[in-house]
Amino acid sequence: MMLGYIGRRAYHSIISLVGLLTLVFFLTRLTGDPSALYLPLDSSLEAREAFARLNGLDQPIYVQFLQYLQNLLSLDFGQSLRRNRSAIDVALEAFPATLKLAFVAMALATTLAITVGALAAARPRSIFDRVAGLVSLAGASTPDFWIAIVGILVLAVGLGVLPTSGTGTGWHWIMPIAVLMLRPFGLLVQVVRGTMISALASPYIKTAHAKGMKRHKIIFGHALRNSLLPVITVAGDLATGLINGAVVVETIFGWPGIGKLMIDSIIQRDFAVVQSTILVTAIAIFIVNIAIDLLYVMLDPRIRY
Amino acid sequence: MTASDKAILTIENLTVDFLSEGDPARAVDNVSFNVCPGETLVILGESGSGKSVSTGTVMGLIDCPPGDIVSGALLFDGIDLTELDEESRRALNGRRIAMIFQDPLAYLNPVYTVGRQIAEVFEAHSDSDVGDVRERVAKLLERVGIPDAGRRIDYYPHQFSGGQRQRVMIAMAIALKPDILIADEPTTALDVSVQSQILELLGDLQRETGMALIMITHDLEVAAAMADRIIVMNGGKVVESGKAQDVFTNPVHAYTRRLMTALPHRSPTTEPTPSAEVQGEILLKVENLSKHYVLGAGSFSPKREFRAVDDVSFTVHRGETVGIVGESGSGKSSIARMLLRLDEPTSGRALFAGEDIFALEGRALNGFRRRVQMVFQDPFGSMNPRMNVRSIISEPWAIHRDILPKARWNDRVVELLELVGLKGEHADRHPHQFSGGQRQRIAIARALASEPELIVCDEAVSALDVSIQMQVIGLLADLRSRLGLSYVFITHDLPIVREFADRIMVMQQGKVVEDSNTEMLFNSPSHPYTMSLLNSVPRPKWAR
């Protein structure tokens, strides 16, 4: 039953994937001719034609597209113009850096948000609730590029306690993760608080009180489990946003992830790499979505696929 | 026998306010009562009478704020319940005082198995190391009558029927053999036949354990069946109290007397309200109507067909009222939904004034919708909360342009409101500003707005208090004779239609088991199921 469901989802995913790749194929070609970028400004017409022929750019676009599809079937994703290597390898190499960043940021943001949101909901309108509301609203609405640049200015340039960019030591992780988790944290606190307040007003909470259960068990045992479904929906959505490459944050902090690779390749008109990064992230996003559906089933026995 | 020194719980001069936007509203006003071990005290009252609030304070389930215990004492076995801190309160709840509620589906946590939820009672009172918890839970489930308890212990609440869920709640409540069980409308959400089983179970458990039972209900039959003593509450005050038989046979207070006459289940004292002249013309003719659902289409379970409505035929003449009676799941609401084209049938025909309803489309369907209207069970849920009464009632005229020119809308809204017993100035209010009975009147006014010939009422009075129920039925009967309407009146409550319906169809599991003239059905029911429905009305305790 469950396997059938996953199979069905995978099948639908492939259809949307083909649509997505088609769209990306034509959109990248609208950015212009790569030979203008890869050859010297004064190179001859012959040299340009040779470059085009070598990379198959001289063919009509629909022929190029059919060729691309055919290559896809034999798992040939094309060569990077810039790096002269298999495009998919370039994309796969950059992906772990993004995944690690996204995973740590989301895990921290979700755990913190659930704790803060649940405690705020347990005592609505208390001081804690008001502070949590203010902080989360600020987090959800502050632009990440601004906080990233201010962070670099104050912590790296000004105080010199953290590195400005790059990877290497644990210190390099702090600022990118803090900036990345700010928005998910803010949004999730608000979602958790809202769903927890309505869960705490549910009749089964009254039953739990009538049973004489401890207050923290009622909050974290009975109410939280029931309020997690909408939280997971939103968290999943935010997670896909991060997997998709935290383009801005990766670029600002020079983080060698897939977001940075994607934006670089677009600027460099490295078509095969753009297509490969999108293929990799799209598959990851489909997997996350299926994982969320499975989480639903685990959390709510009433849901069956 | 009711000496207060023997009482396990004594409530003296309890007054509770609810603060809404700074204005305190008195929910409970100077209420006193007590209950002794082994005794059943029934608190009888309609919604908003303060009966649930007064028992809620006993368990500390009233949130303060907005609730506020202004004065009074709650003495349980010598302990003042108003002075308890959280920890001592927790030690009492579930162990010495337990409670069951009206809607067991909502009061059970949907994501945990019933076994785990019952076991929590033991855990909460550090009683979980005594013997094997799982075995104790299974024994409890068995005791309250859950078949195959050893396996069902791992089931989730949604996998039980309504009656079984209430049994689970009861198992949870009696787990530690409390001194007092408070039952807040425990059978209101259940079918009559299930209701009597649950009441019987509560009675048996009380005899076994000698616990005191405080039962809150609005249902006079339930009250009579269970009570040793009764207090009647109205508007937050106790208006009458005494031995059950005395209160029932010789009510002193005017409110109690009025409540007793609202009892629809007595043999008819008044002449039945005459229907509109039943003319020979057939208005609605339903032929072999069926609705099947395919269940369990997963790959593990084979496909099963569920026949919600199974080959049902009946006719409604112009001016006639046909009652469709059955318990939940009998298919009566499915019929209503199909007749209004809210749902498509699997097979069969329904001719309205000679035209097949299920073949109608576009303009013809629109014209049909105007001639048949529906009144739903939950008037609040079926009205847009952001629309005021004027726009709710006049909406049909915006759809069916030919009924009324726009200039006349306001006057007509006032006329309709007055027709259903409300006032013209109510037009500018919103649904939440009315009581349940008033909202149902608005729903009726809305149904009347399109000048229908047939009104389908689906449990239209089931959510209302008894005295209000009779008022609304009286209104429907009055409109019937004034406007020449026909009704299909769907209900689970057989006695309620006795004075209203010309003919009654009894349904069970999708099939019509009996279809006859109302008086004949009550005097000489022919099908065993009809007999069981008539007999499952509980008998007074003192008459047994």
Interface residues (C-beta under 8 A of the other chain):
Chain A: M1 G4 S202 P203 Y204 K206 T207 A208 H209 A210 K211 G212 M213 K214 R215 K217 H222 R225 N226 L299 D300 P301 R302 R304
Chain B: M59 G60 L61 E86 R89 R90 A91 L92 N93 G94 R95 A98 M99 F101 D103 A106 Y107 L108 N109 P110 V111 Y112 Q117 E120 V121 A124 H125 Y156 H158 M169 M172 A173 G298 S299 F300
